[in-house]
């Protein structure tokens, strides 16, 4: 099982880091590492994350860390981190691959 990040998810992390770093650069580094570590942990138990409420699909899951949602899509041999965003924001639906569900 391999882990991939969409360009959107990578940009999400950069935006989160910049936002937190404006007040506390050290906290920003720690938060980003926490989010990356949680994403990596999905490889061990891909279906452990809850189903994303905006979908009724088994392959679209999420893990929550603090106020952030890490949304990922489970495929047979890999996981794709689709997006990372603050929980109160609207889900960016255009980022999900419909070919698996």
N, C-alpha and C positions, 0 to 999 in steps of 0.2 A: 504494500500500500504506500502510495506517495502523496505528498501534499503540494498543491499548487495554489498560488494567489492570483486572482484576476488583477488586471491593472487598476481597476476601480478600488479593490481592497487595499492595494499598495498605497494608492493615493489617499484613501481613507486614513490609513495609519499615519501618513505624513501630516495630514491636516490635524489629526488628533494630537500628534506630538507638538506641532507648532502652537496649537491652541493652549495646551497645558504649559508649554515652555515659556509662554509669554509671562506667566506668573512664577513658574518654578521649573527651570531646566532639568534639575535632578529628578523631580517627580515625573516629568515627561518621559525620561529615559526608563524609569522603573515601570510606568504604566504600559509603555509600548512593549517592553520585555514580557510583562505579565500577559498581555494580549497575544503576543507571539507564542508564548509557552502554552497557553490554553489552546490555541489553534493546533499546535504540534500534538498536544495530548489527544486530539480527536482521532488521530491515527490508531490509537490503542483500542478505542471503543467508539466507532463512528456513529452508531445509533444511540449512544448515551445522551446526546443532546436532545432537547425537546423539539418536537415538530414546530415549525414556524407557524404561528397562529394565522398569518395572512394567507397561508396555503393549506391544503389538506393533502399533503404529499409526504410519503415516508422518506424520500430522498433529500428533502430540504429541511435542514436542522439548524439549531442555533445553540450556542453556549453564551452565557451571560457572565460578565465580569464587571462588577460595580454597575455603572450606568450604561455600559457598552454591550451591544449585541454583536456577536461574531456569527454571521450566517454562512453556512457552508452547504455544499451539495455533495452527496455521496454517490460515487460511481463504483463499479465492480472492483476496479484496481487502483482507484485514486480518490482523493477528496479535493474539492476546489473551494477555497475561501472566496465567497462571492462578494461580501461587503462587511464592513465594520462600521457601526454607527451608534450614536447615542440613542438610548431607548425611547426617548420621547419624540424622536423624529419619525417622519413617515418612512415606511419601507420603500426603498428604490426598486420597484418590481421589475424594471427592464433588465436587471442584472442577472436574472435566473435563466438557466438553460432549460428549455422545455422538452428537449429530446429524450430525457431520462424518465419523465414522469407521466 
